[in-house]
């Protein structure tokens, strides 16, 4: 659109040598044919500015004001000075549109789901008469929502809630018992260590977010 506006301004500028002297009372003016073309170009420019910068943008308003302030205005054409002003306004509006189009909006990259949706679907499909997985499913859904919206303290709190919620399904009362009694193969000792670190570090992080009283200086998690 800014190229079109600059083209319109160029066409208007090409009409400037066609202004003729009309005497001291009138000043320089455009003959009827050129005046009609100038008017059509001004209307076209205003339409583009309105479309790209909204109906009440400063450029359109000042363009009409510039043209109408000259002798005759839209009725018999602008004065030479007002034509120069209109051309400058159109070029300025073109630059504003160009800035708008080239402005880079920095948006954070999309985040991968904290809990894979296929895992949540699998939980929902479990048919077990002993355990009801609806609360666990909802906790996972809310965890994904919190993580996606970078609610880092809430994410830590929900993770702690989940590790407190699942041990009975695994045959234990607490997650510490789950971690300490994992009976996998020797090759999976690293998994047991991971569970123990999860139990220790996650619980400490969540406790800090849940139970810290207000302080004179705070540090909040940023996810980085």
N, C-alpha and C positions, 0 to 999 in steps of 0.2 A: 504493500500500500504506500510506503514512503517513496518508492520509485514513481508511482503514479502521481503523487503530490508534487514531487520535484518536476515531473514532466509538465504538469499543469502550470507550475510557476514559470517554467521555461517558455511555455506558450504565451503566458501573460506578459512576460518580459519582452517577447518578440513584438508585442503590440505597442510598446512604449514609443518607438520611433514614429508611430502613426498618429500620435497626439498632434492636434493642430491648434494654432493660436486662435482664441476666441475673443480677444480684446481684454482690456483691464478689468472689466466687470465679471467676466466668465473665466478667464485663464485658459490654459490648454485643456482640450477635451478630445474624446474619441468620436469619430464619425459614427453614424448609427450602426452600420454593419459591424464594425470592430467593437463597438460598445455592446452589442448583443452577444458577440462571441465572448467578450470579457465576462459578462454577466453569467453566461452558461458555464464558463470555466470556474467561476467563483462558487456557483451552486454545486457543481461537481466536487470541488475541493471540500466544501462544507459537509457534503454527504459522506465523504470518506472520513473526515475528521470525526463526525458524529458516530460513525459506525465503529471506529477503532478506539475512540477516547471518550465515549458517551455523549449524550445530547447536550449536556451543559458544560462541555469542556471550554477552557479559556480561549483556545485558538479559534473555534467557530464563532464564539461571541465577539471576539476582537476583530475577526475577519469581516463580519457583517457591519460592525461599528465603523471600521475603517472605510468600507465602501460607501456606507450611507452618510458618512460625515463630509464627503466631497460634494462638489456641485452636482446636483441631480441624483446622486446615489444610484440605486438600482433603476430609477426611472429613466434617466438619460445618460447614465454612465458616471464613473468616478473621476475625480480630478487626478492630475498626474501624480501629485504627492500621495494621494490615497491609494493609487494603483501601486506605487512603490511599497507602501506600507502593507498592502494586502499580499504582495508577493513575498515580502519578508516574513509575514505571519505564516503563510502556507509552508515556506521552507522550514520555519521553526517547528511547526506542527509535524512535518515529515520527520524531523530529527527526533521529536518526542516519541513518535510511533516506532522508529528504528530502535531507540533505547528500550522501549517496552518489549519489542520482539527479541532483542538480543540479550536482555537481562537474564542472567543465569540464576535460577532458583535452586538453592542447595537443599536437597532433601536427603534425609538419612536413607541408607539402603534398606530394602525390605528385610525383615528379620525372619529367619527360619523358625518354625514352630518349636517351642521348648519341648513339648511332647508331640511326637509325630501323630498326625490325625489318624493314621492307621492303627496306632496303639489304642487311642480312645475308642475307635470303632470296635476293636477287638474286645475291649472291656465291656462295651455295651452289649456285645453279642453273647457274653458268657451267661450260661444258664446253670446257676448253682443254687441249690436249695439251702445251703448252709450260710453263704455270704451274699449280701446285697451290695453290688458295686456302684450303685447310683451316686452315692456321695463321692467316691473316688473318681468317678467319671466327671462329675461336676468340678471337683478340685482341679483336675487336669485341664478342663476347659478354661477355668478361671486363671489358672497358672499361665496358659498360653496367652490369654488376654492381657494379663499384667505384664508379661515379658514383652509382648509386642508393643505395648504402650510405654515401655521403659519405666515401669513402676518397680524399681529395683528392690525397695524395702518390702513391698507386698510380695514380690517373687520369692524372696528369702523366707518370709513368714509362711507362705503357702507350701513351699518345699518342706519346711519343718513339719507342717500339719500333715503332709502326705506320708512322711516317714514315721510319724506317730500313728497314722491310721492303718497302715498295711501289715504290721507284724503278726496279728492273729491269723491272717490268711496263710502265713508262712510257718505257723506253728509256734510262735513266740509271743511274749507279752510286749517287749520293747524292741526297738530297732537295734539297740546295742547288743541284745541277745542274738538277733539275726546276723549281725556283722561278726560277732565273736564265735558263733557256732556254725558258720558256713562250712559245709563238709564236702566241698568240691575236690576235684583232682588236684594233685600237686601242681600241675601246669596252670591251674587257675588260682594259685595263691595270690596273684596280683589283684584278682577280682575281690578277694577277701580283704586285702589291704585297702582297696578303693572303698569298699563298704565301711570299713573302720574310719577312714579319713572323712567320708561323708557324714558319718555319725558324729565325729568330733568337730570338724570344722564348720559344717552346716549348722549344727545346733548352736555353736558359739556365735556365728554370724547372725542367725535368726534371733537368739536371745538378746544380742546387743541392740538389734532394731526394735525388739518388742519391749524391752525393759529399761532402756537407758532413760534416765530423767533428763530434763532440759538442762543445757550447759551454757556457759557464757560464749562458747565458740563451738560450732558444730561442723562436722564433715559428713556429707551425705554421699551414698554410693552413686557412681556415674555409669557403671557398666563397662568401663574401660580399664 
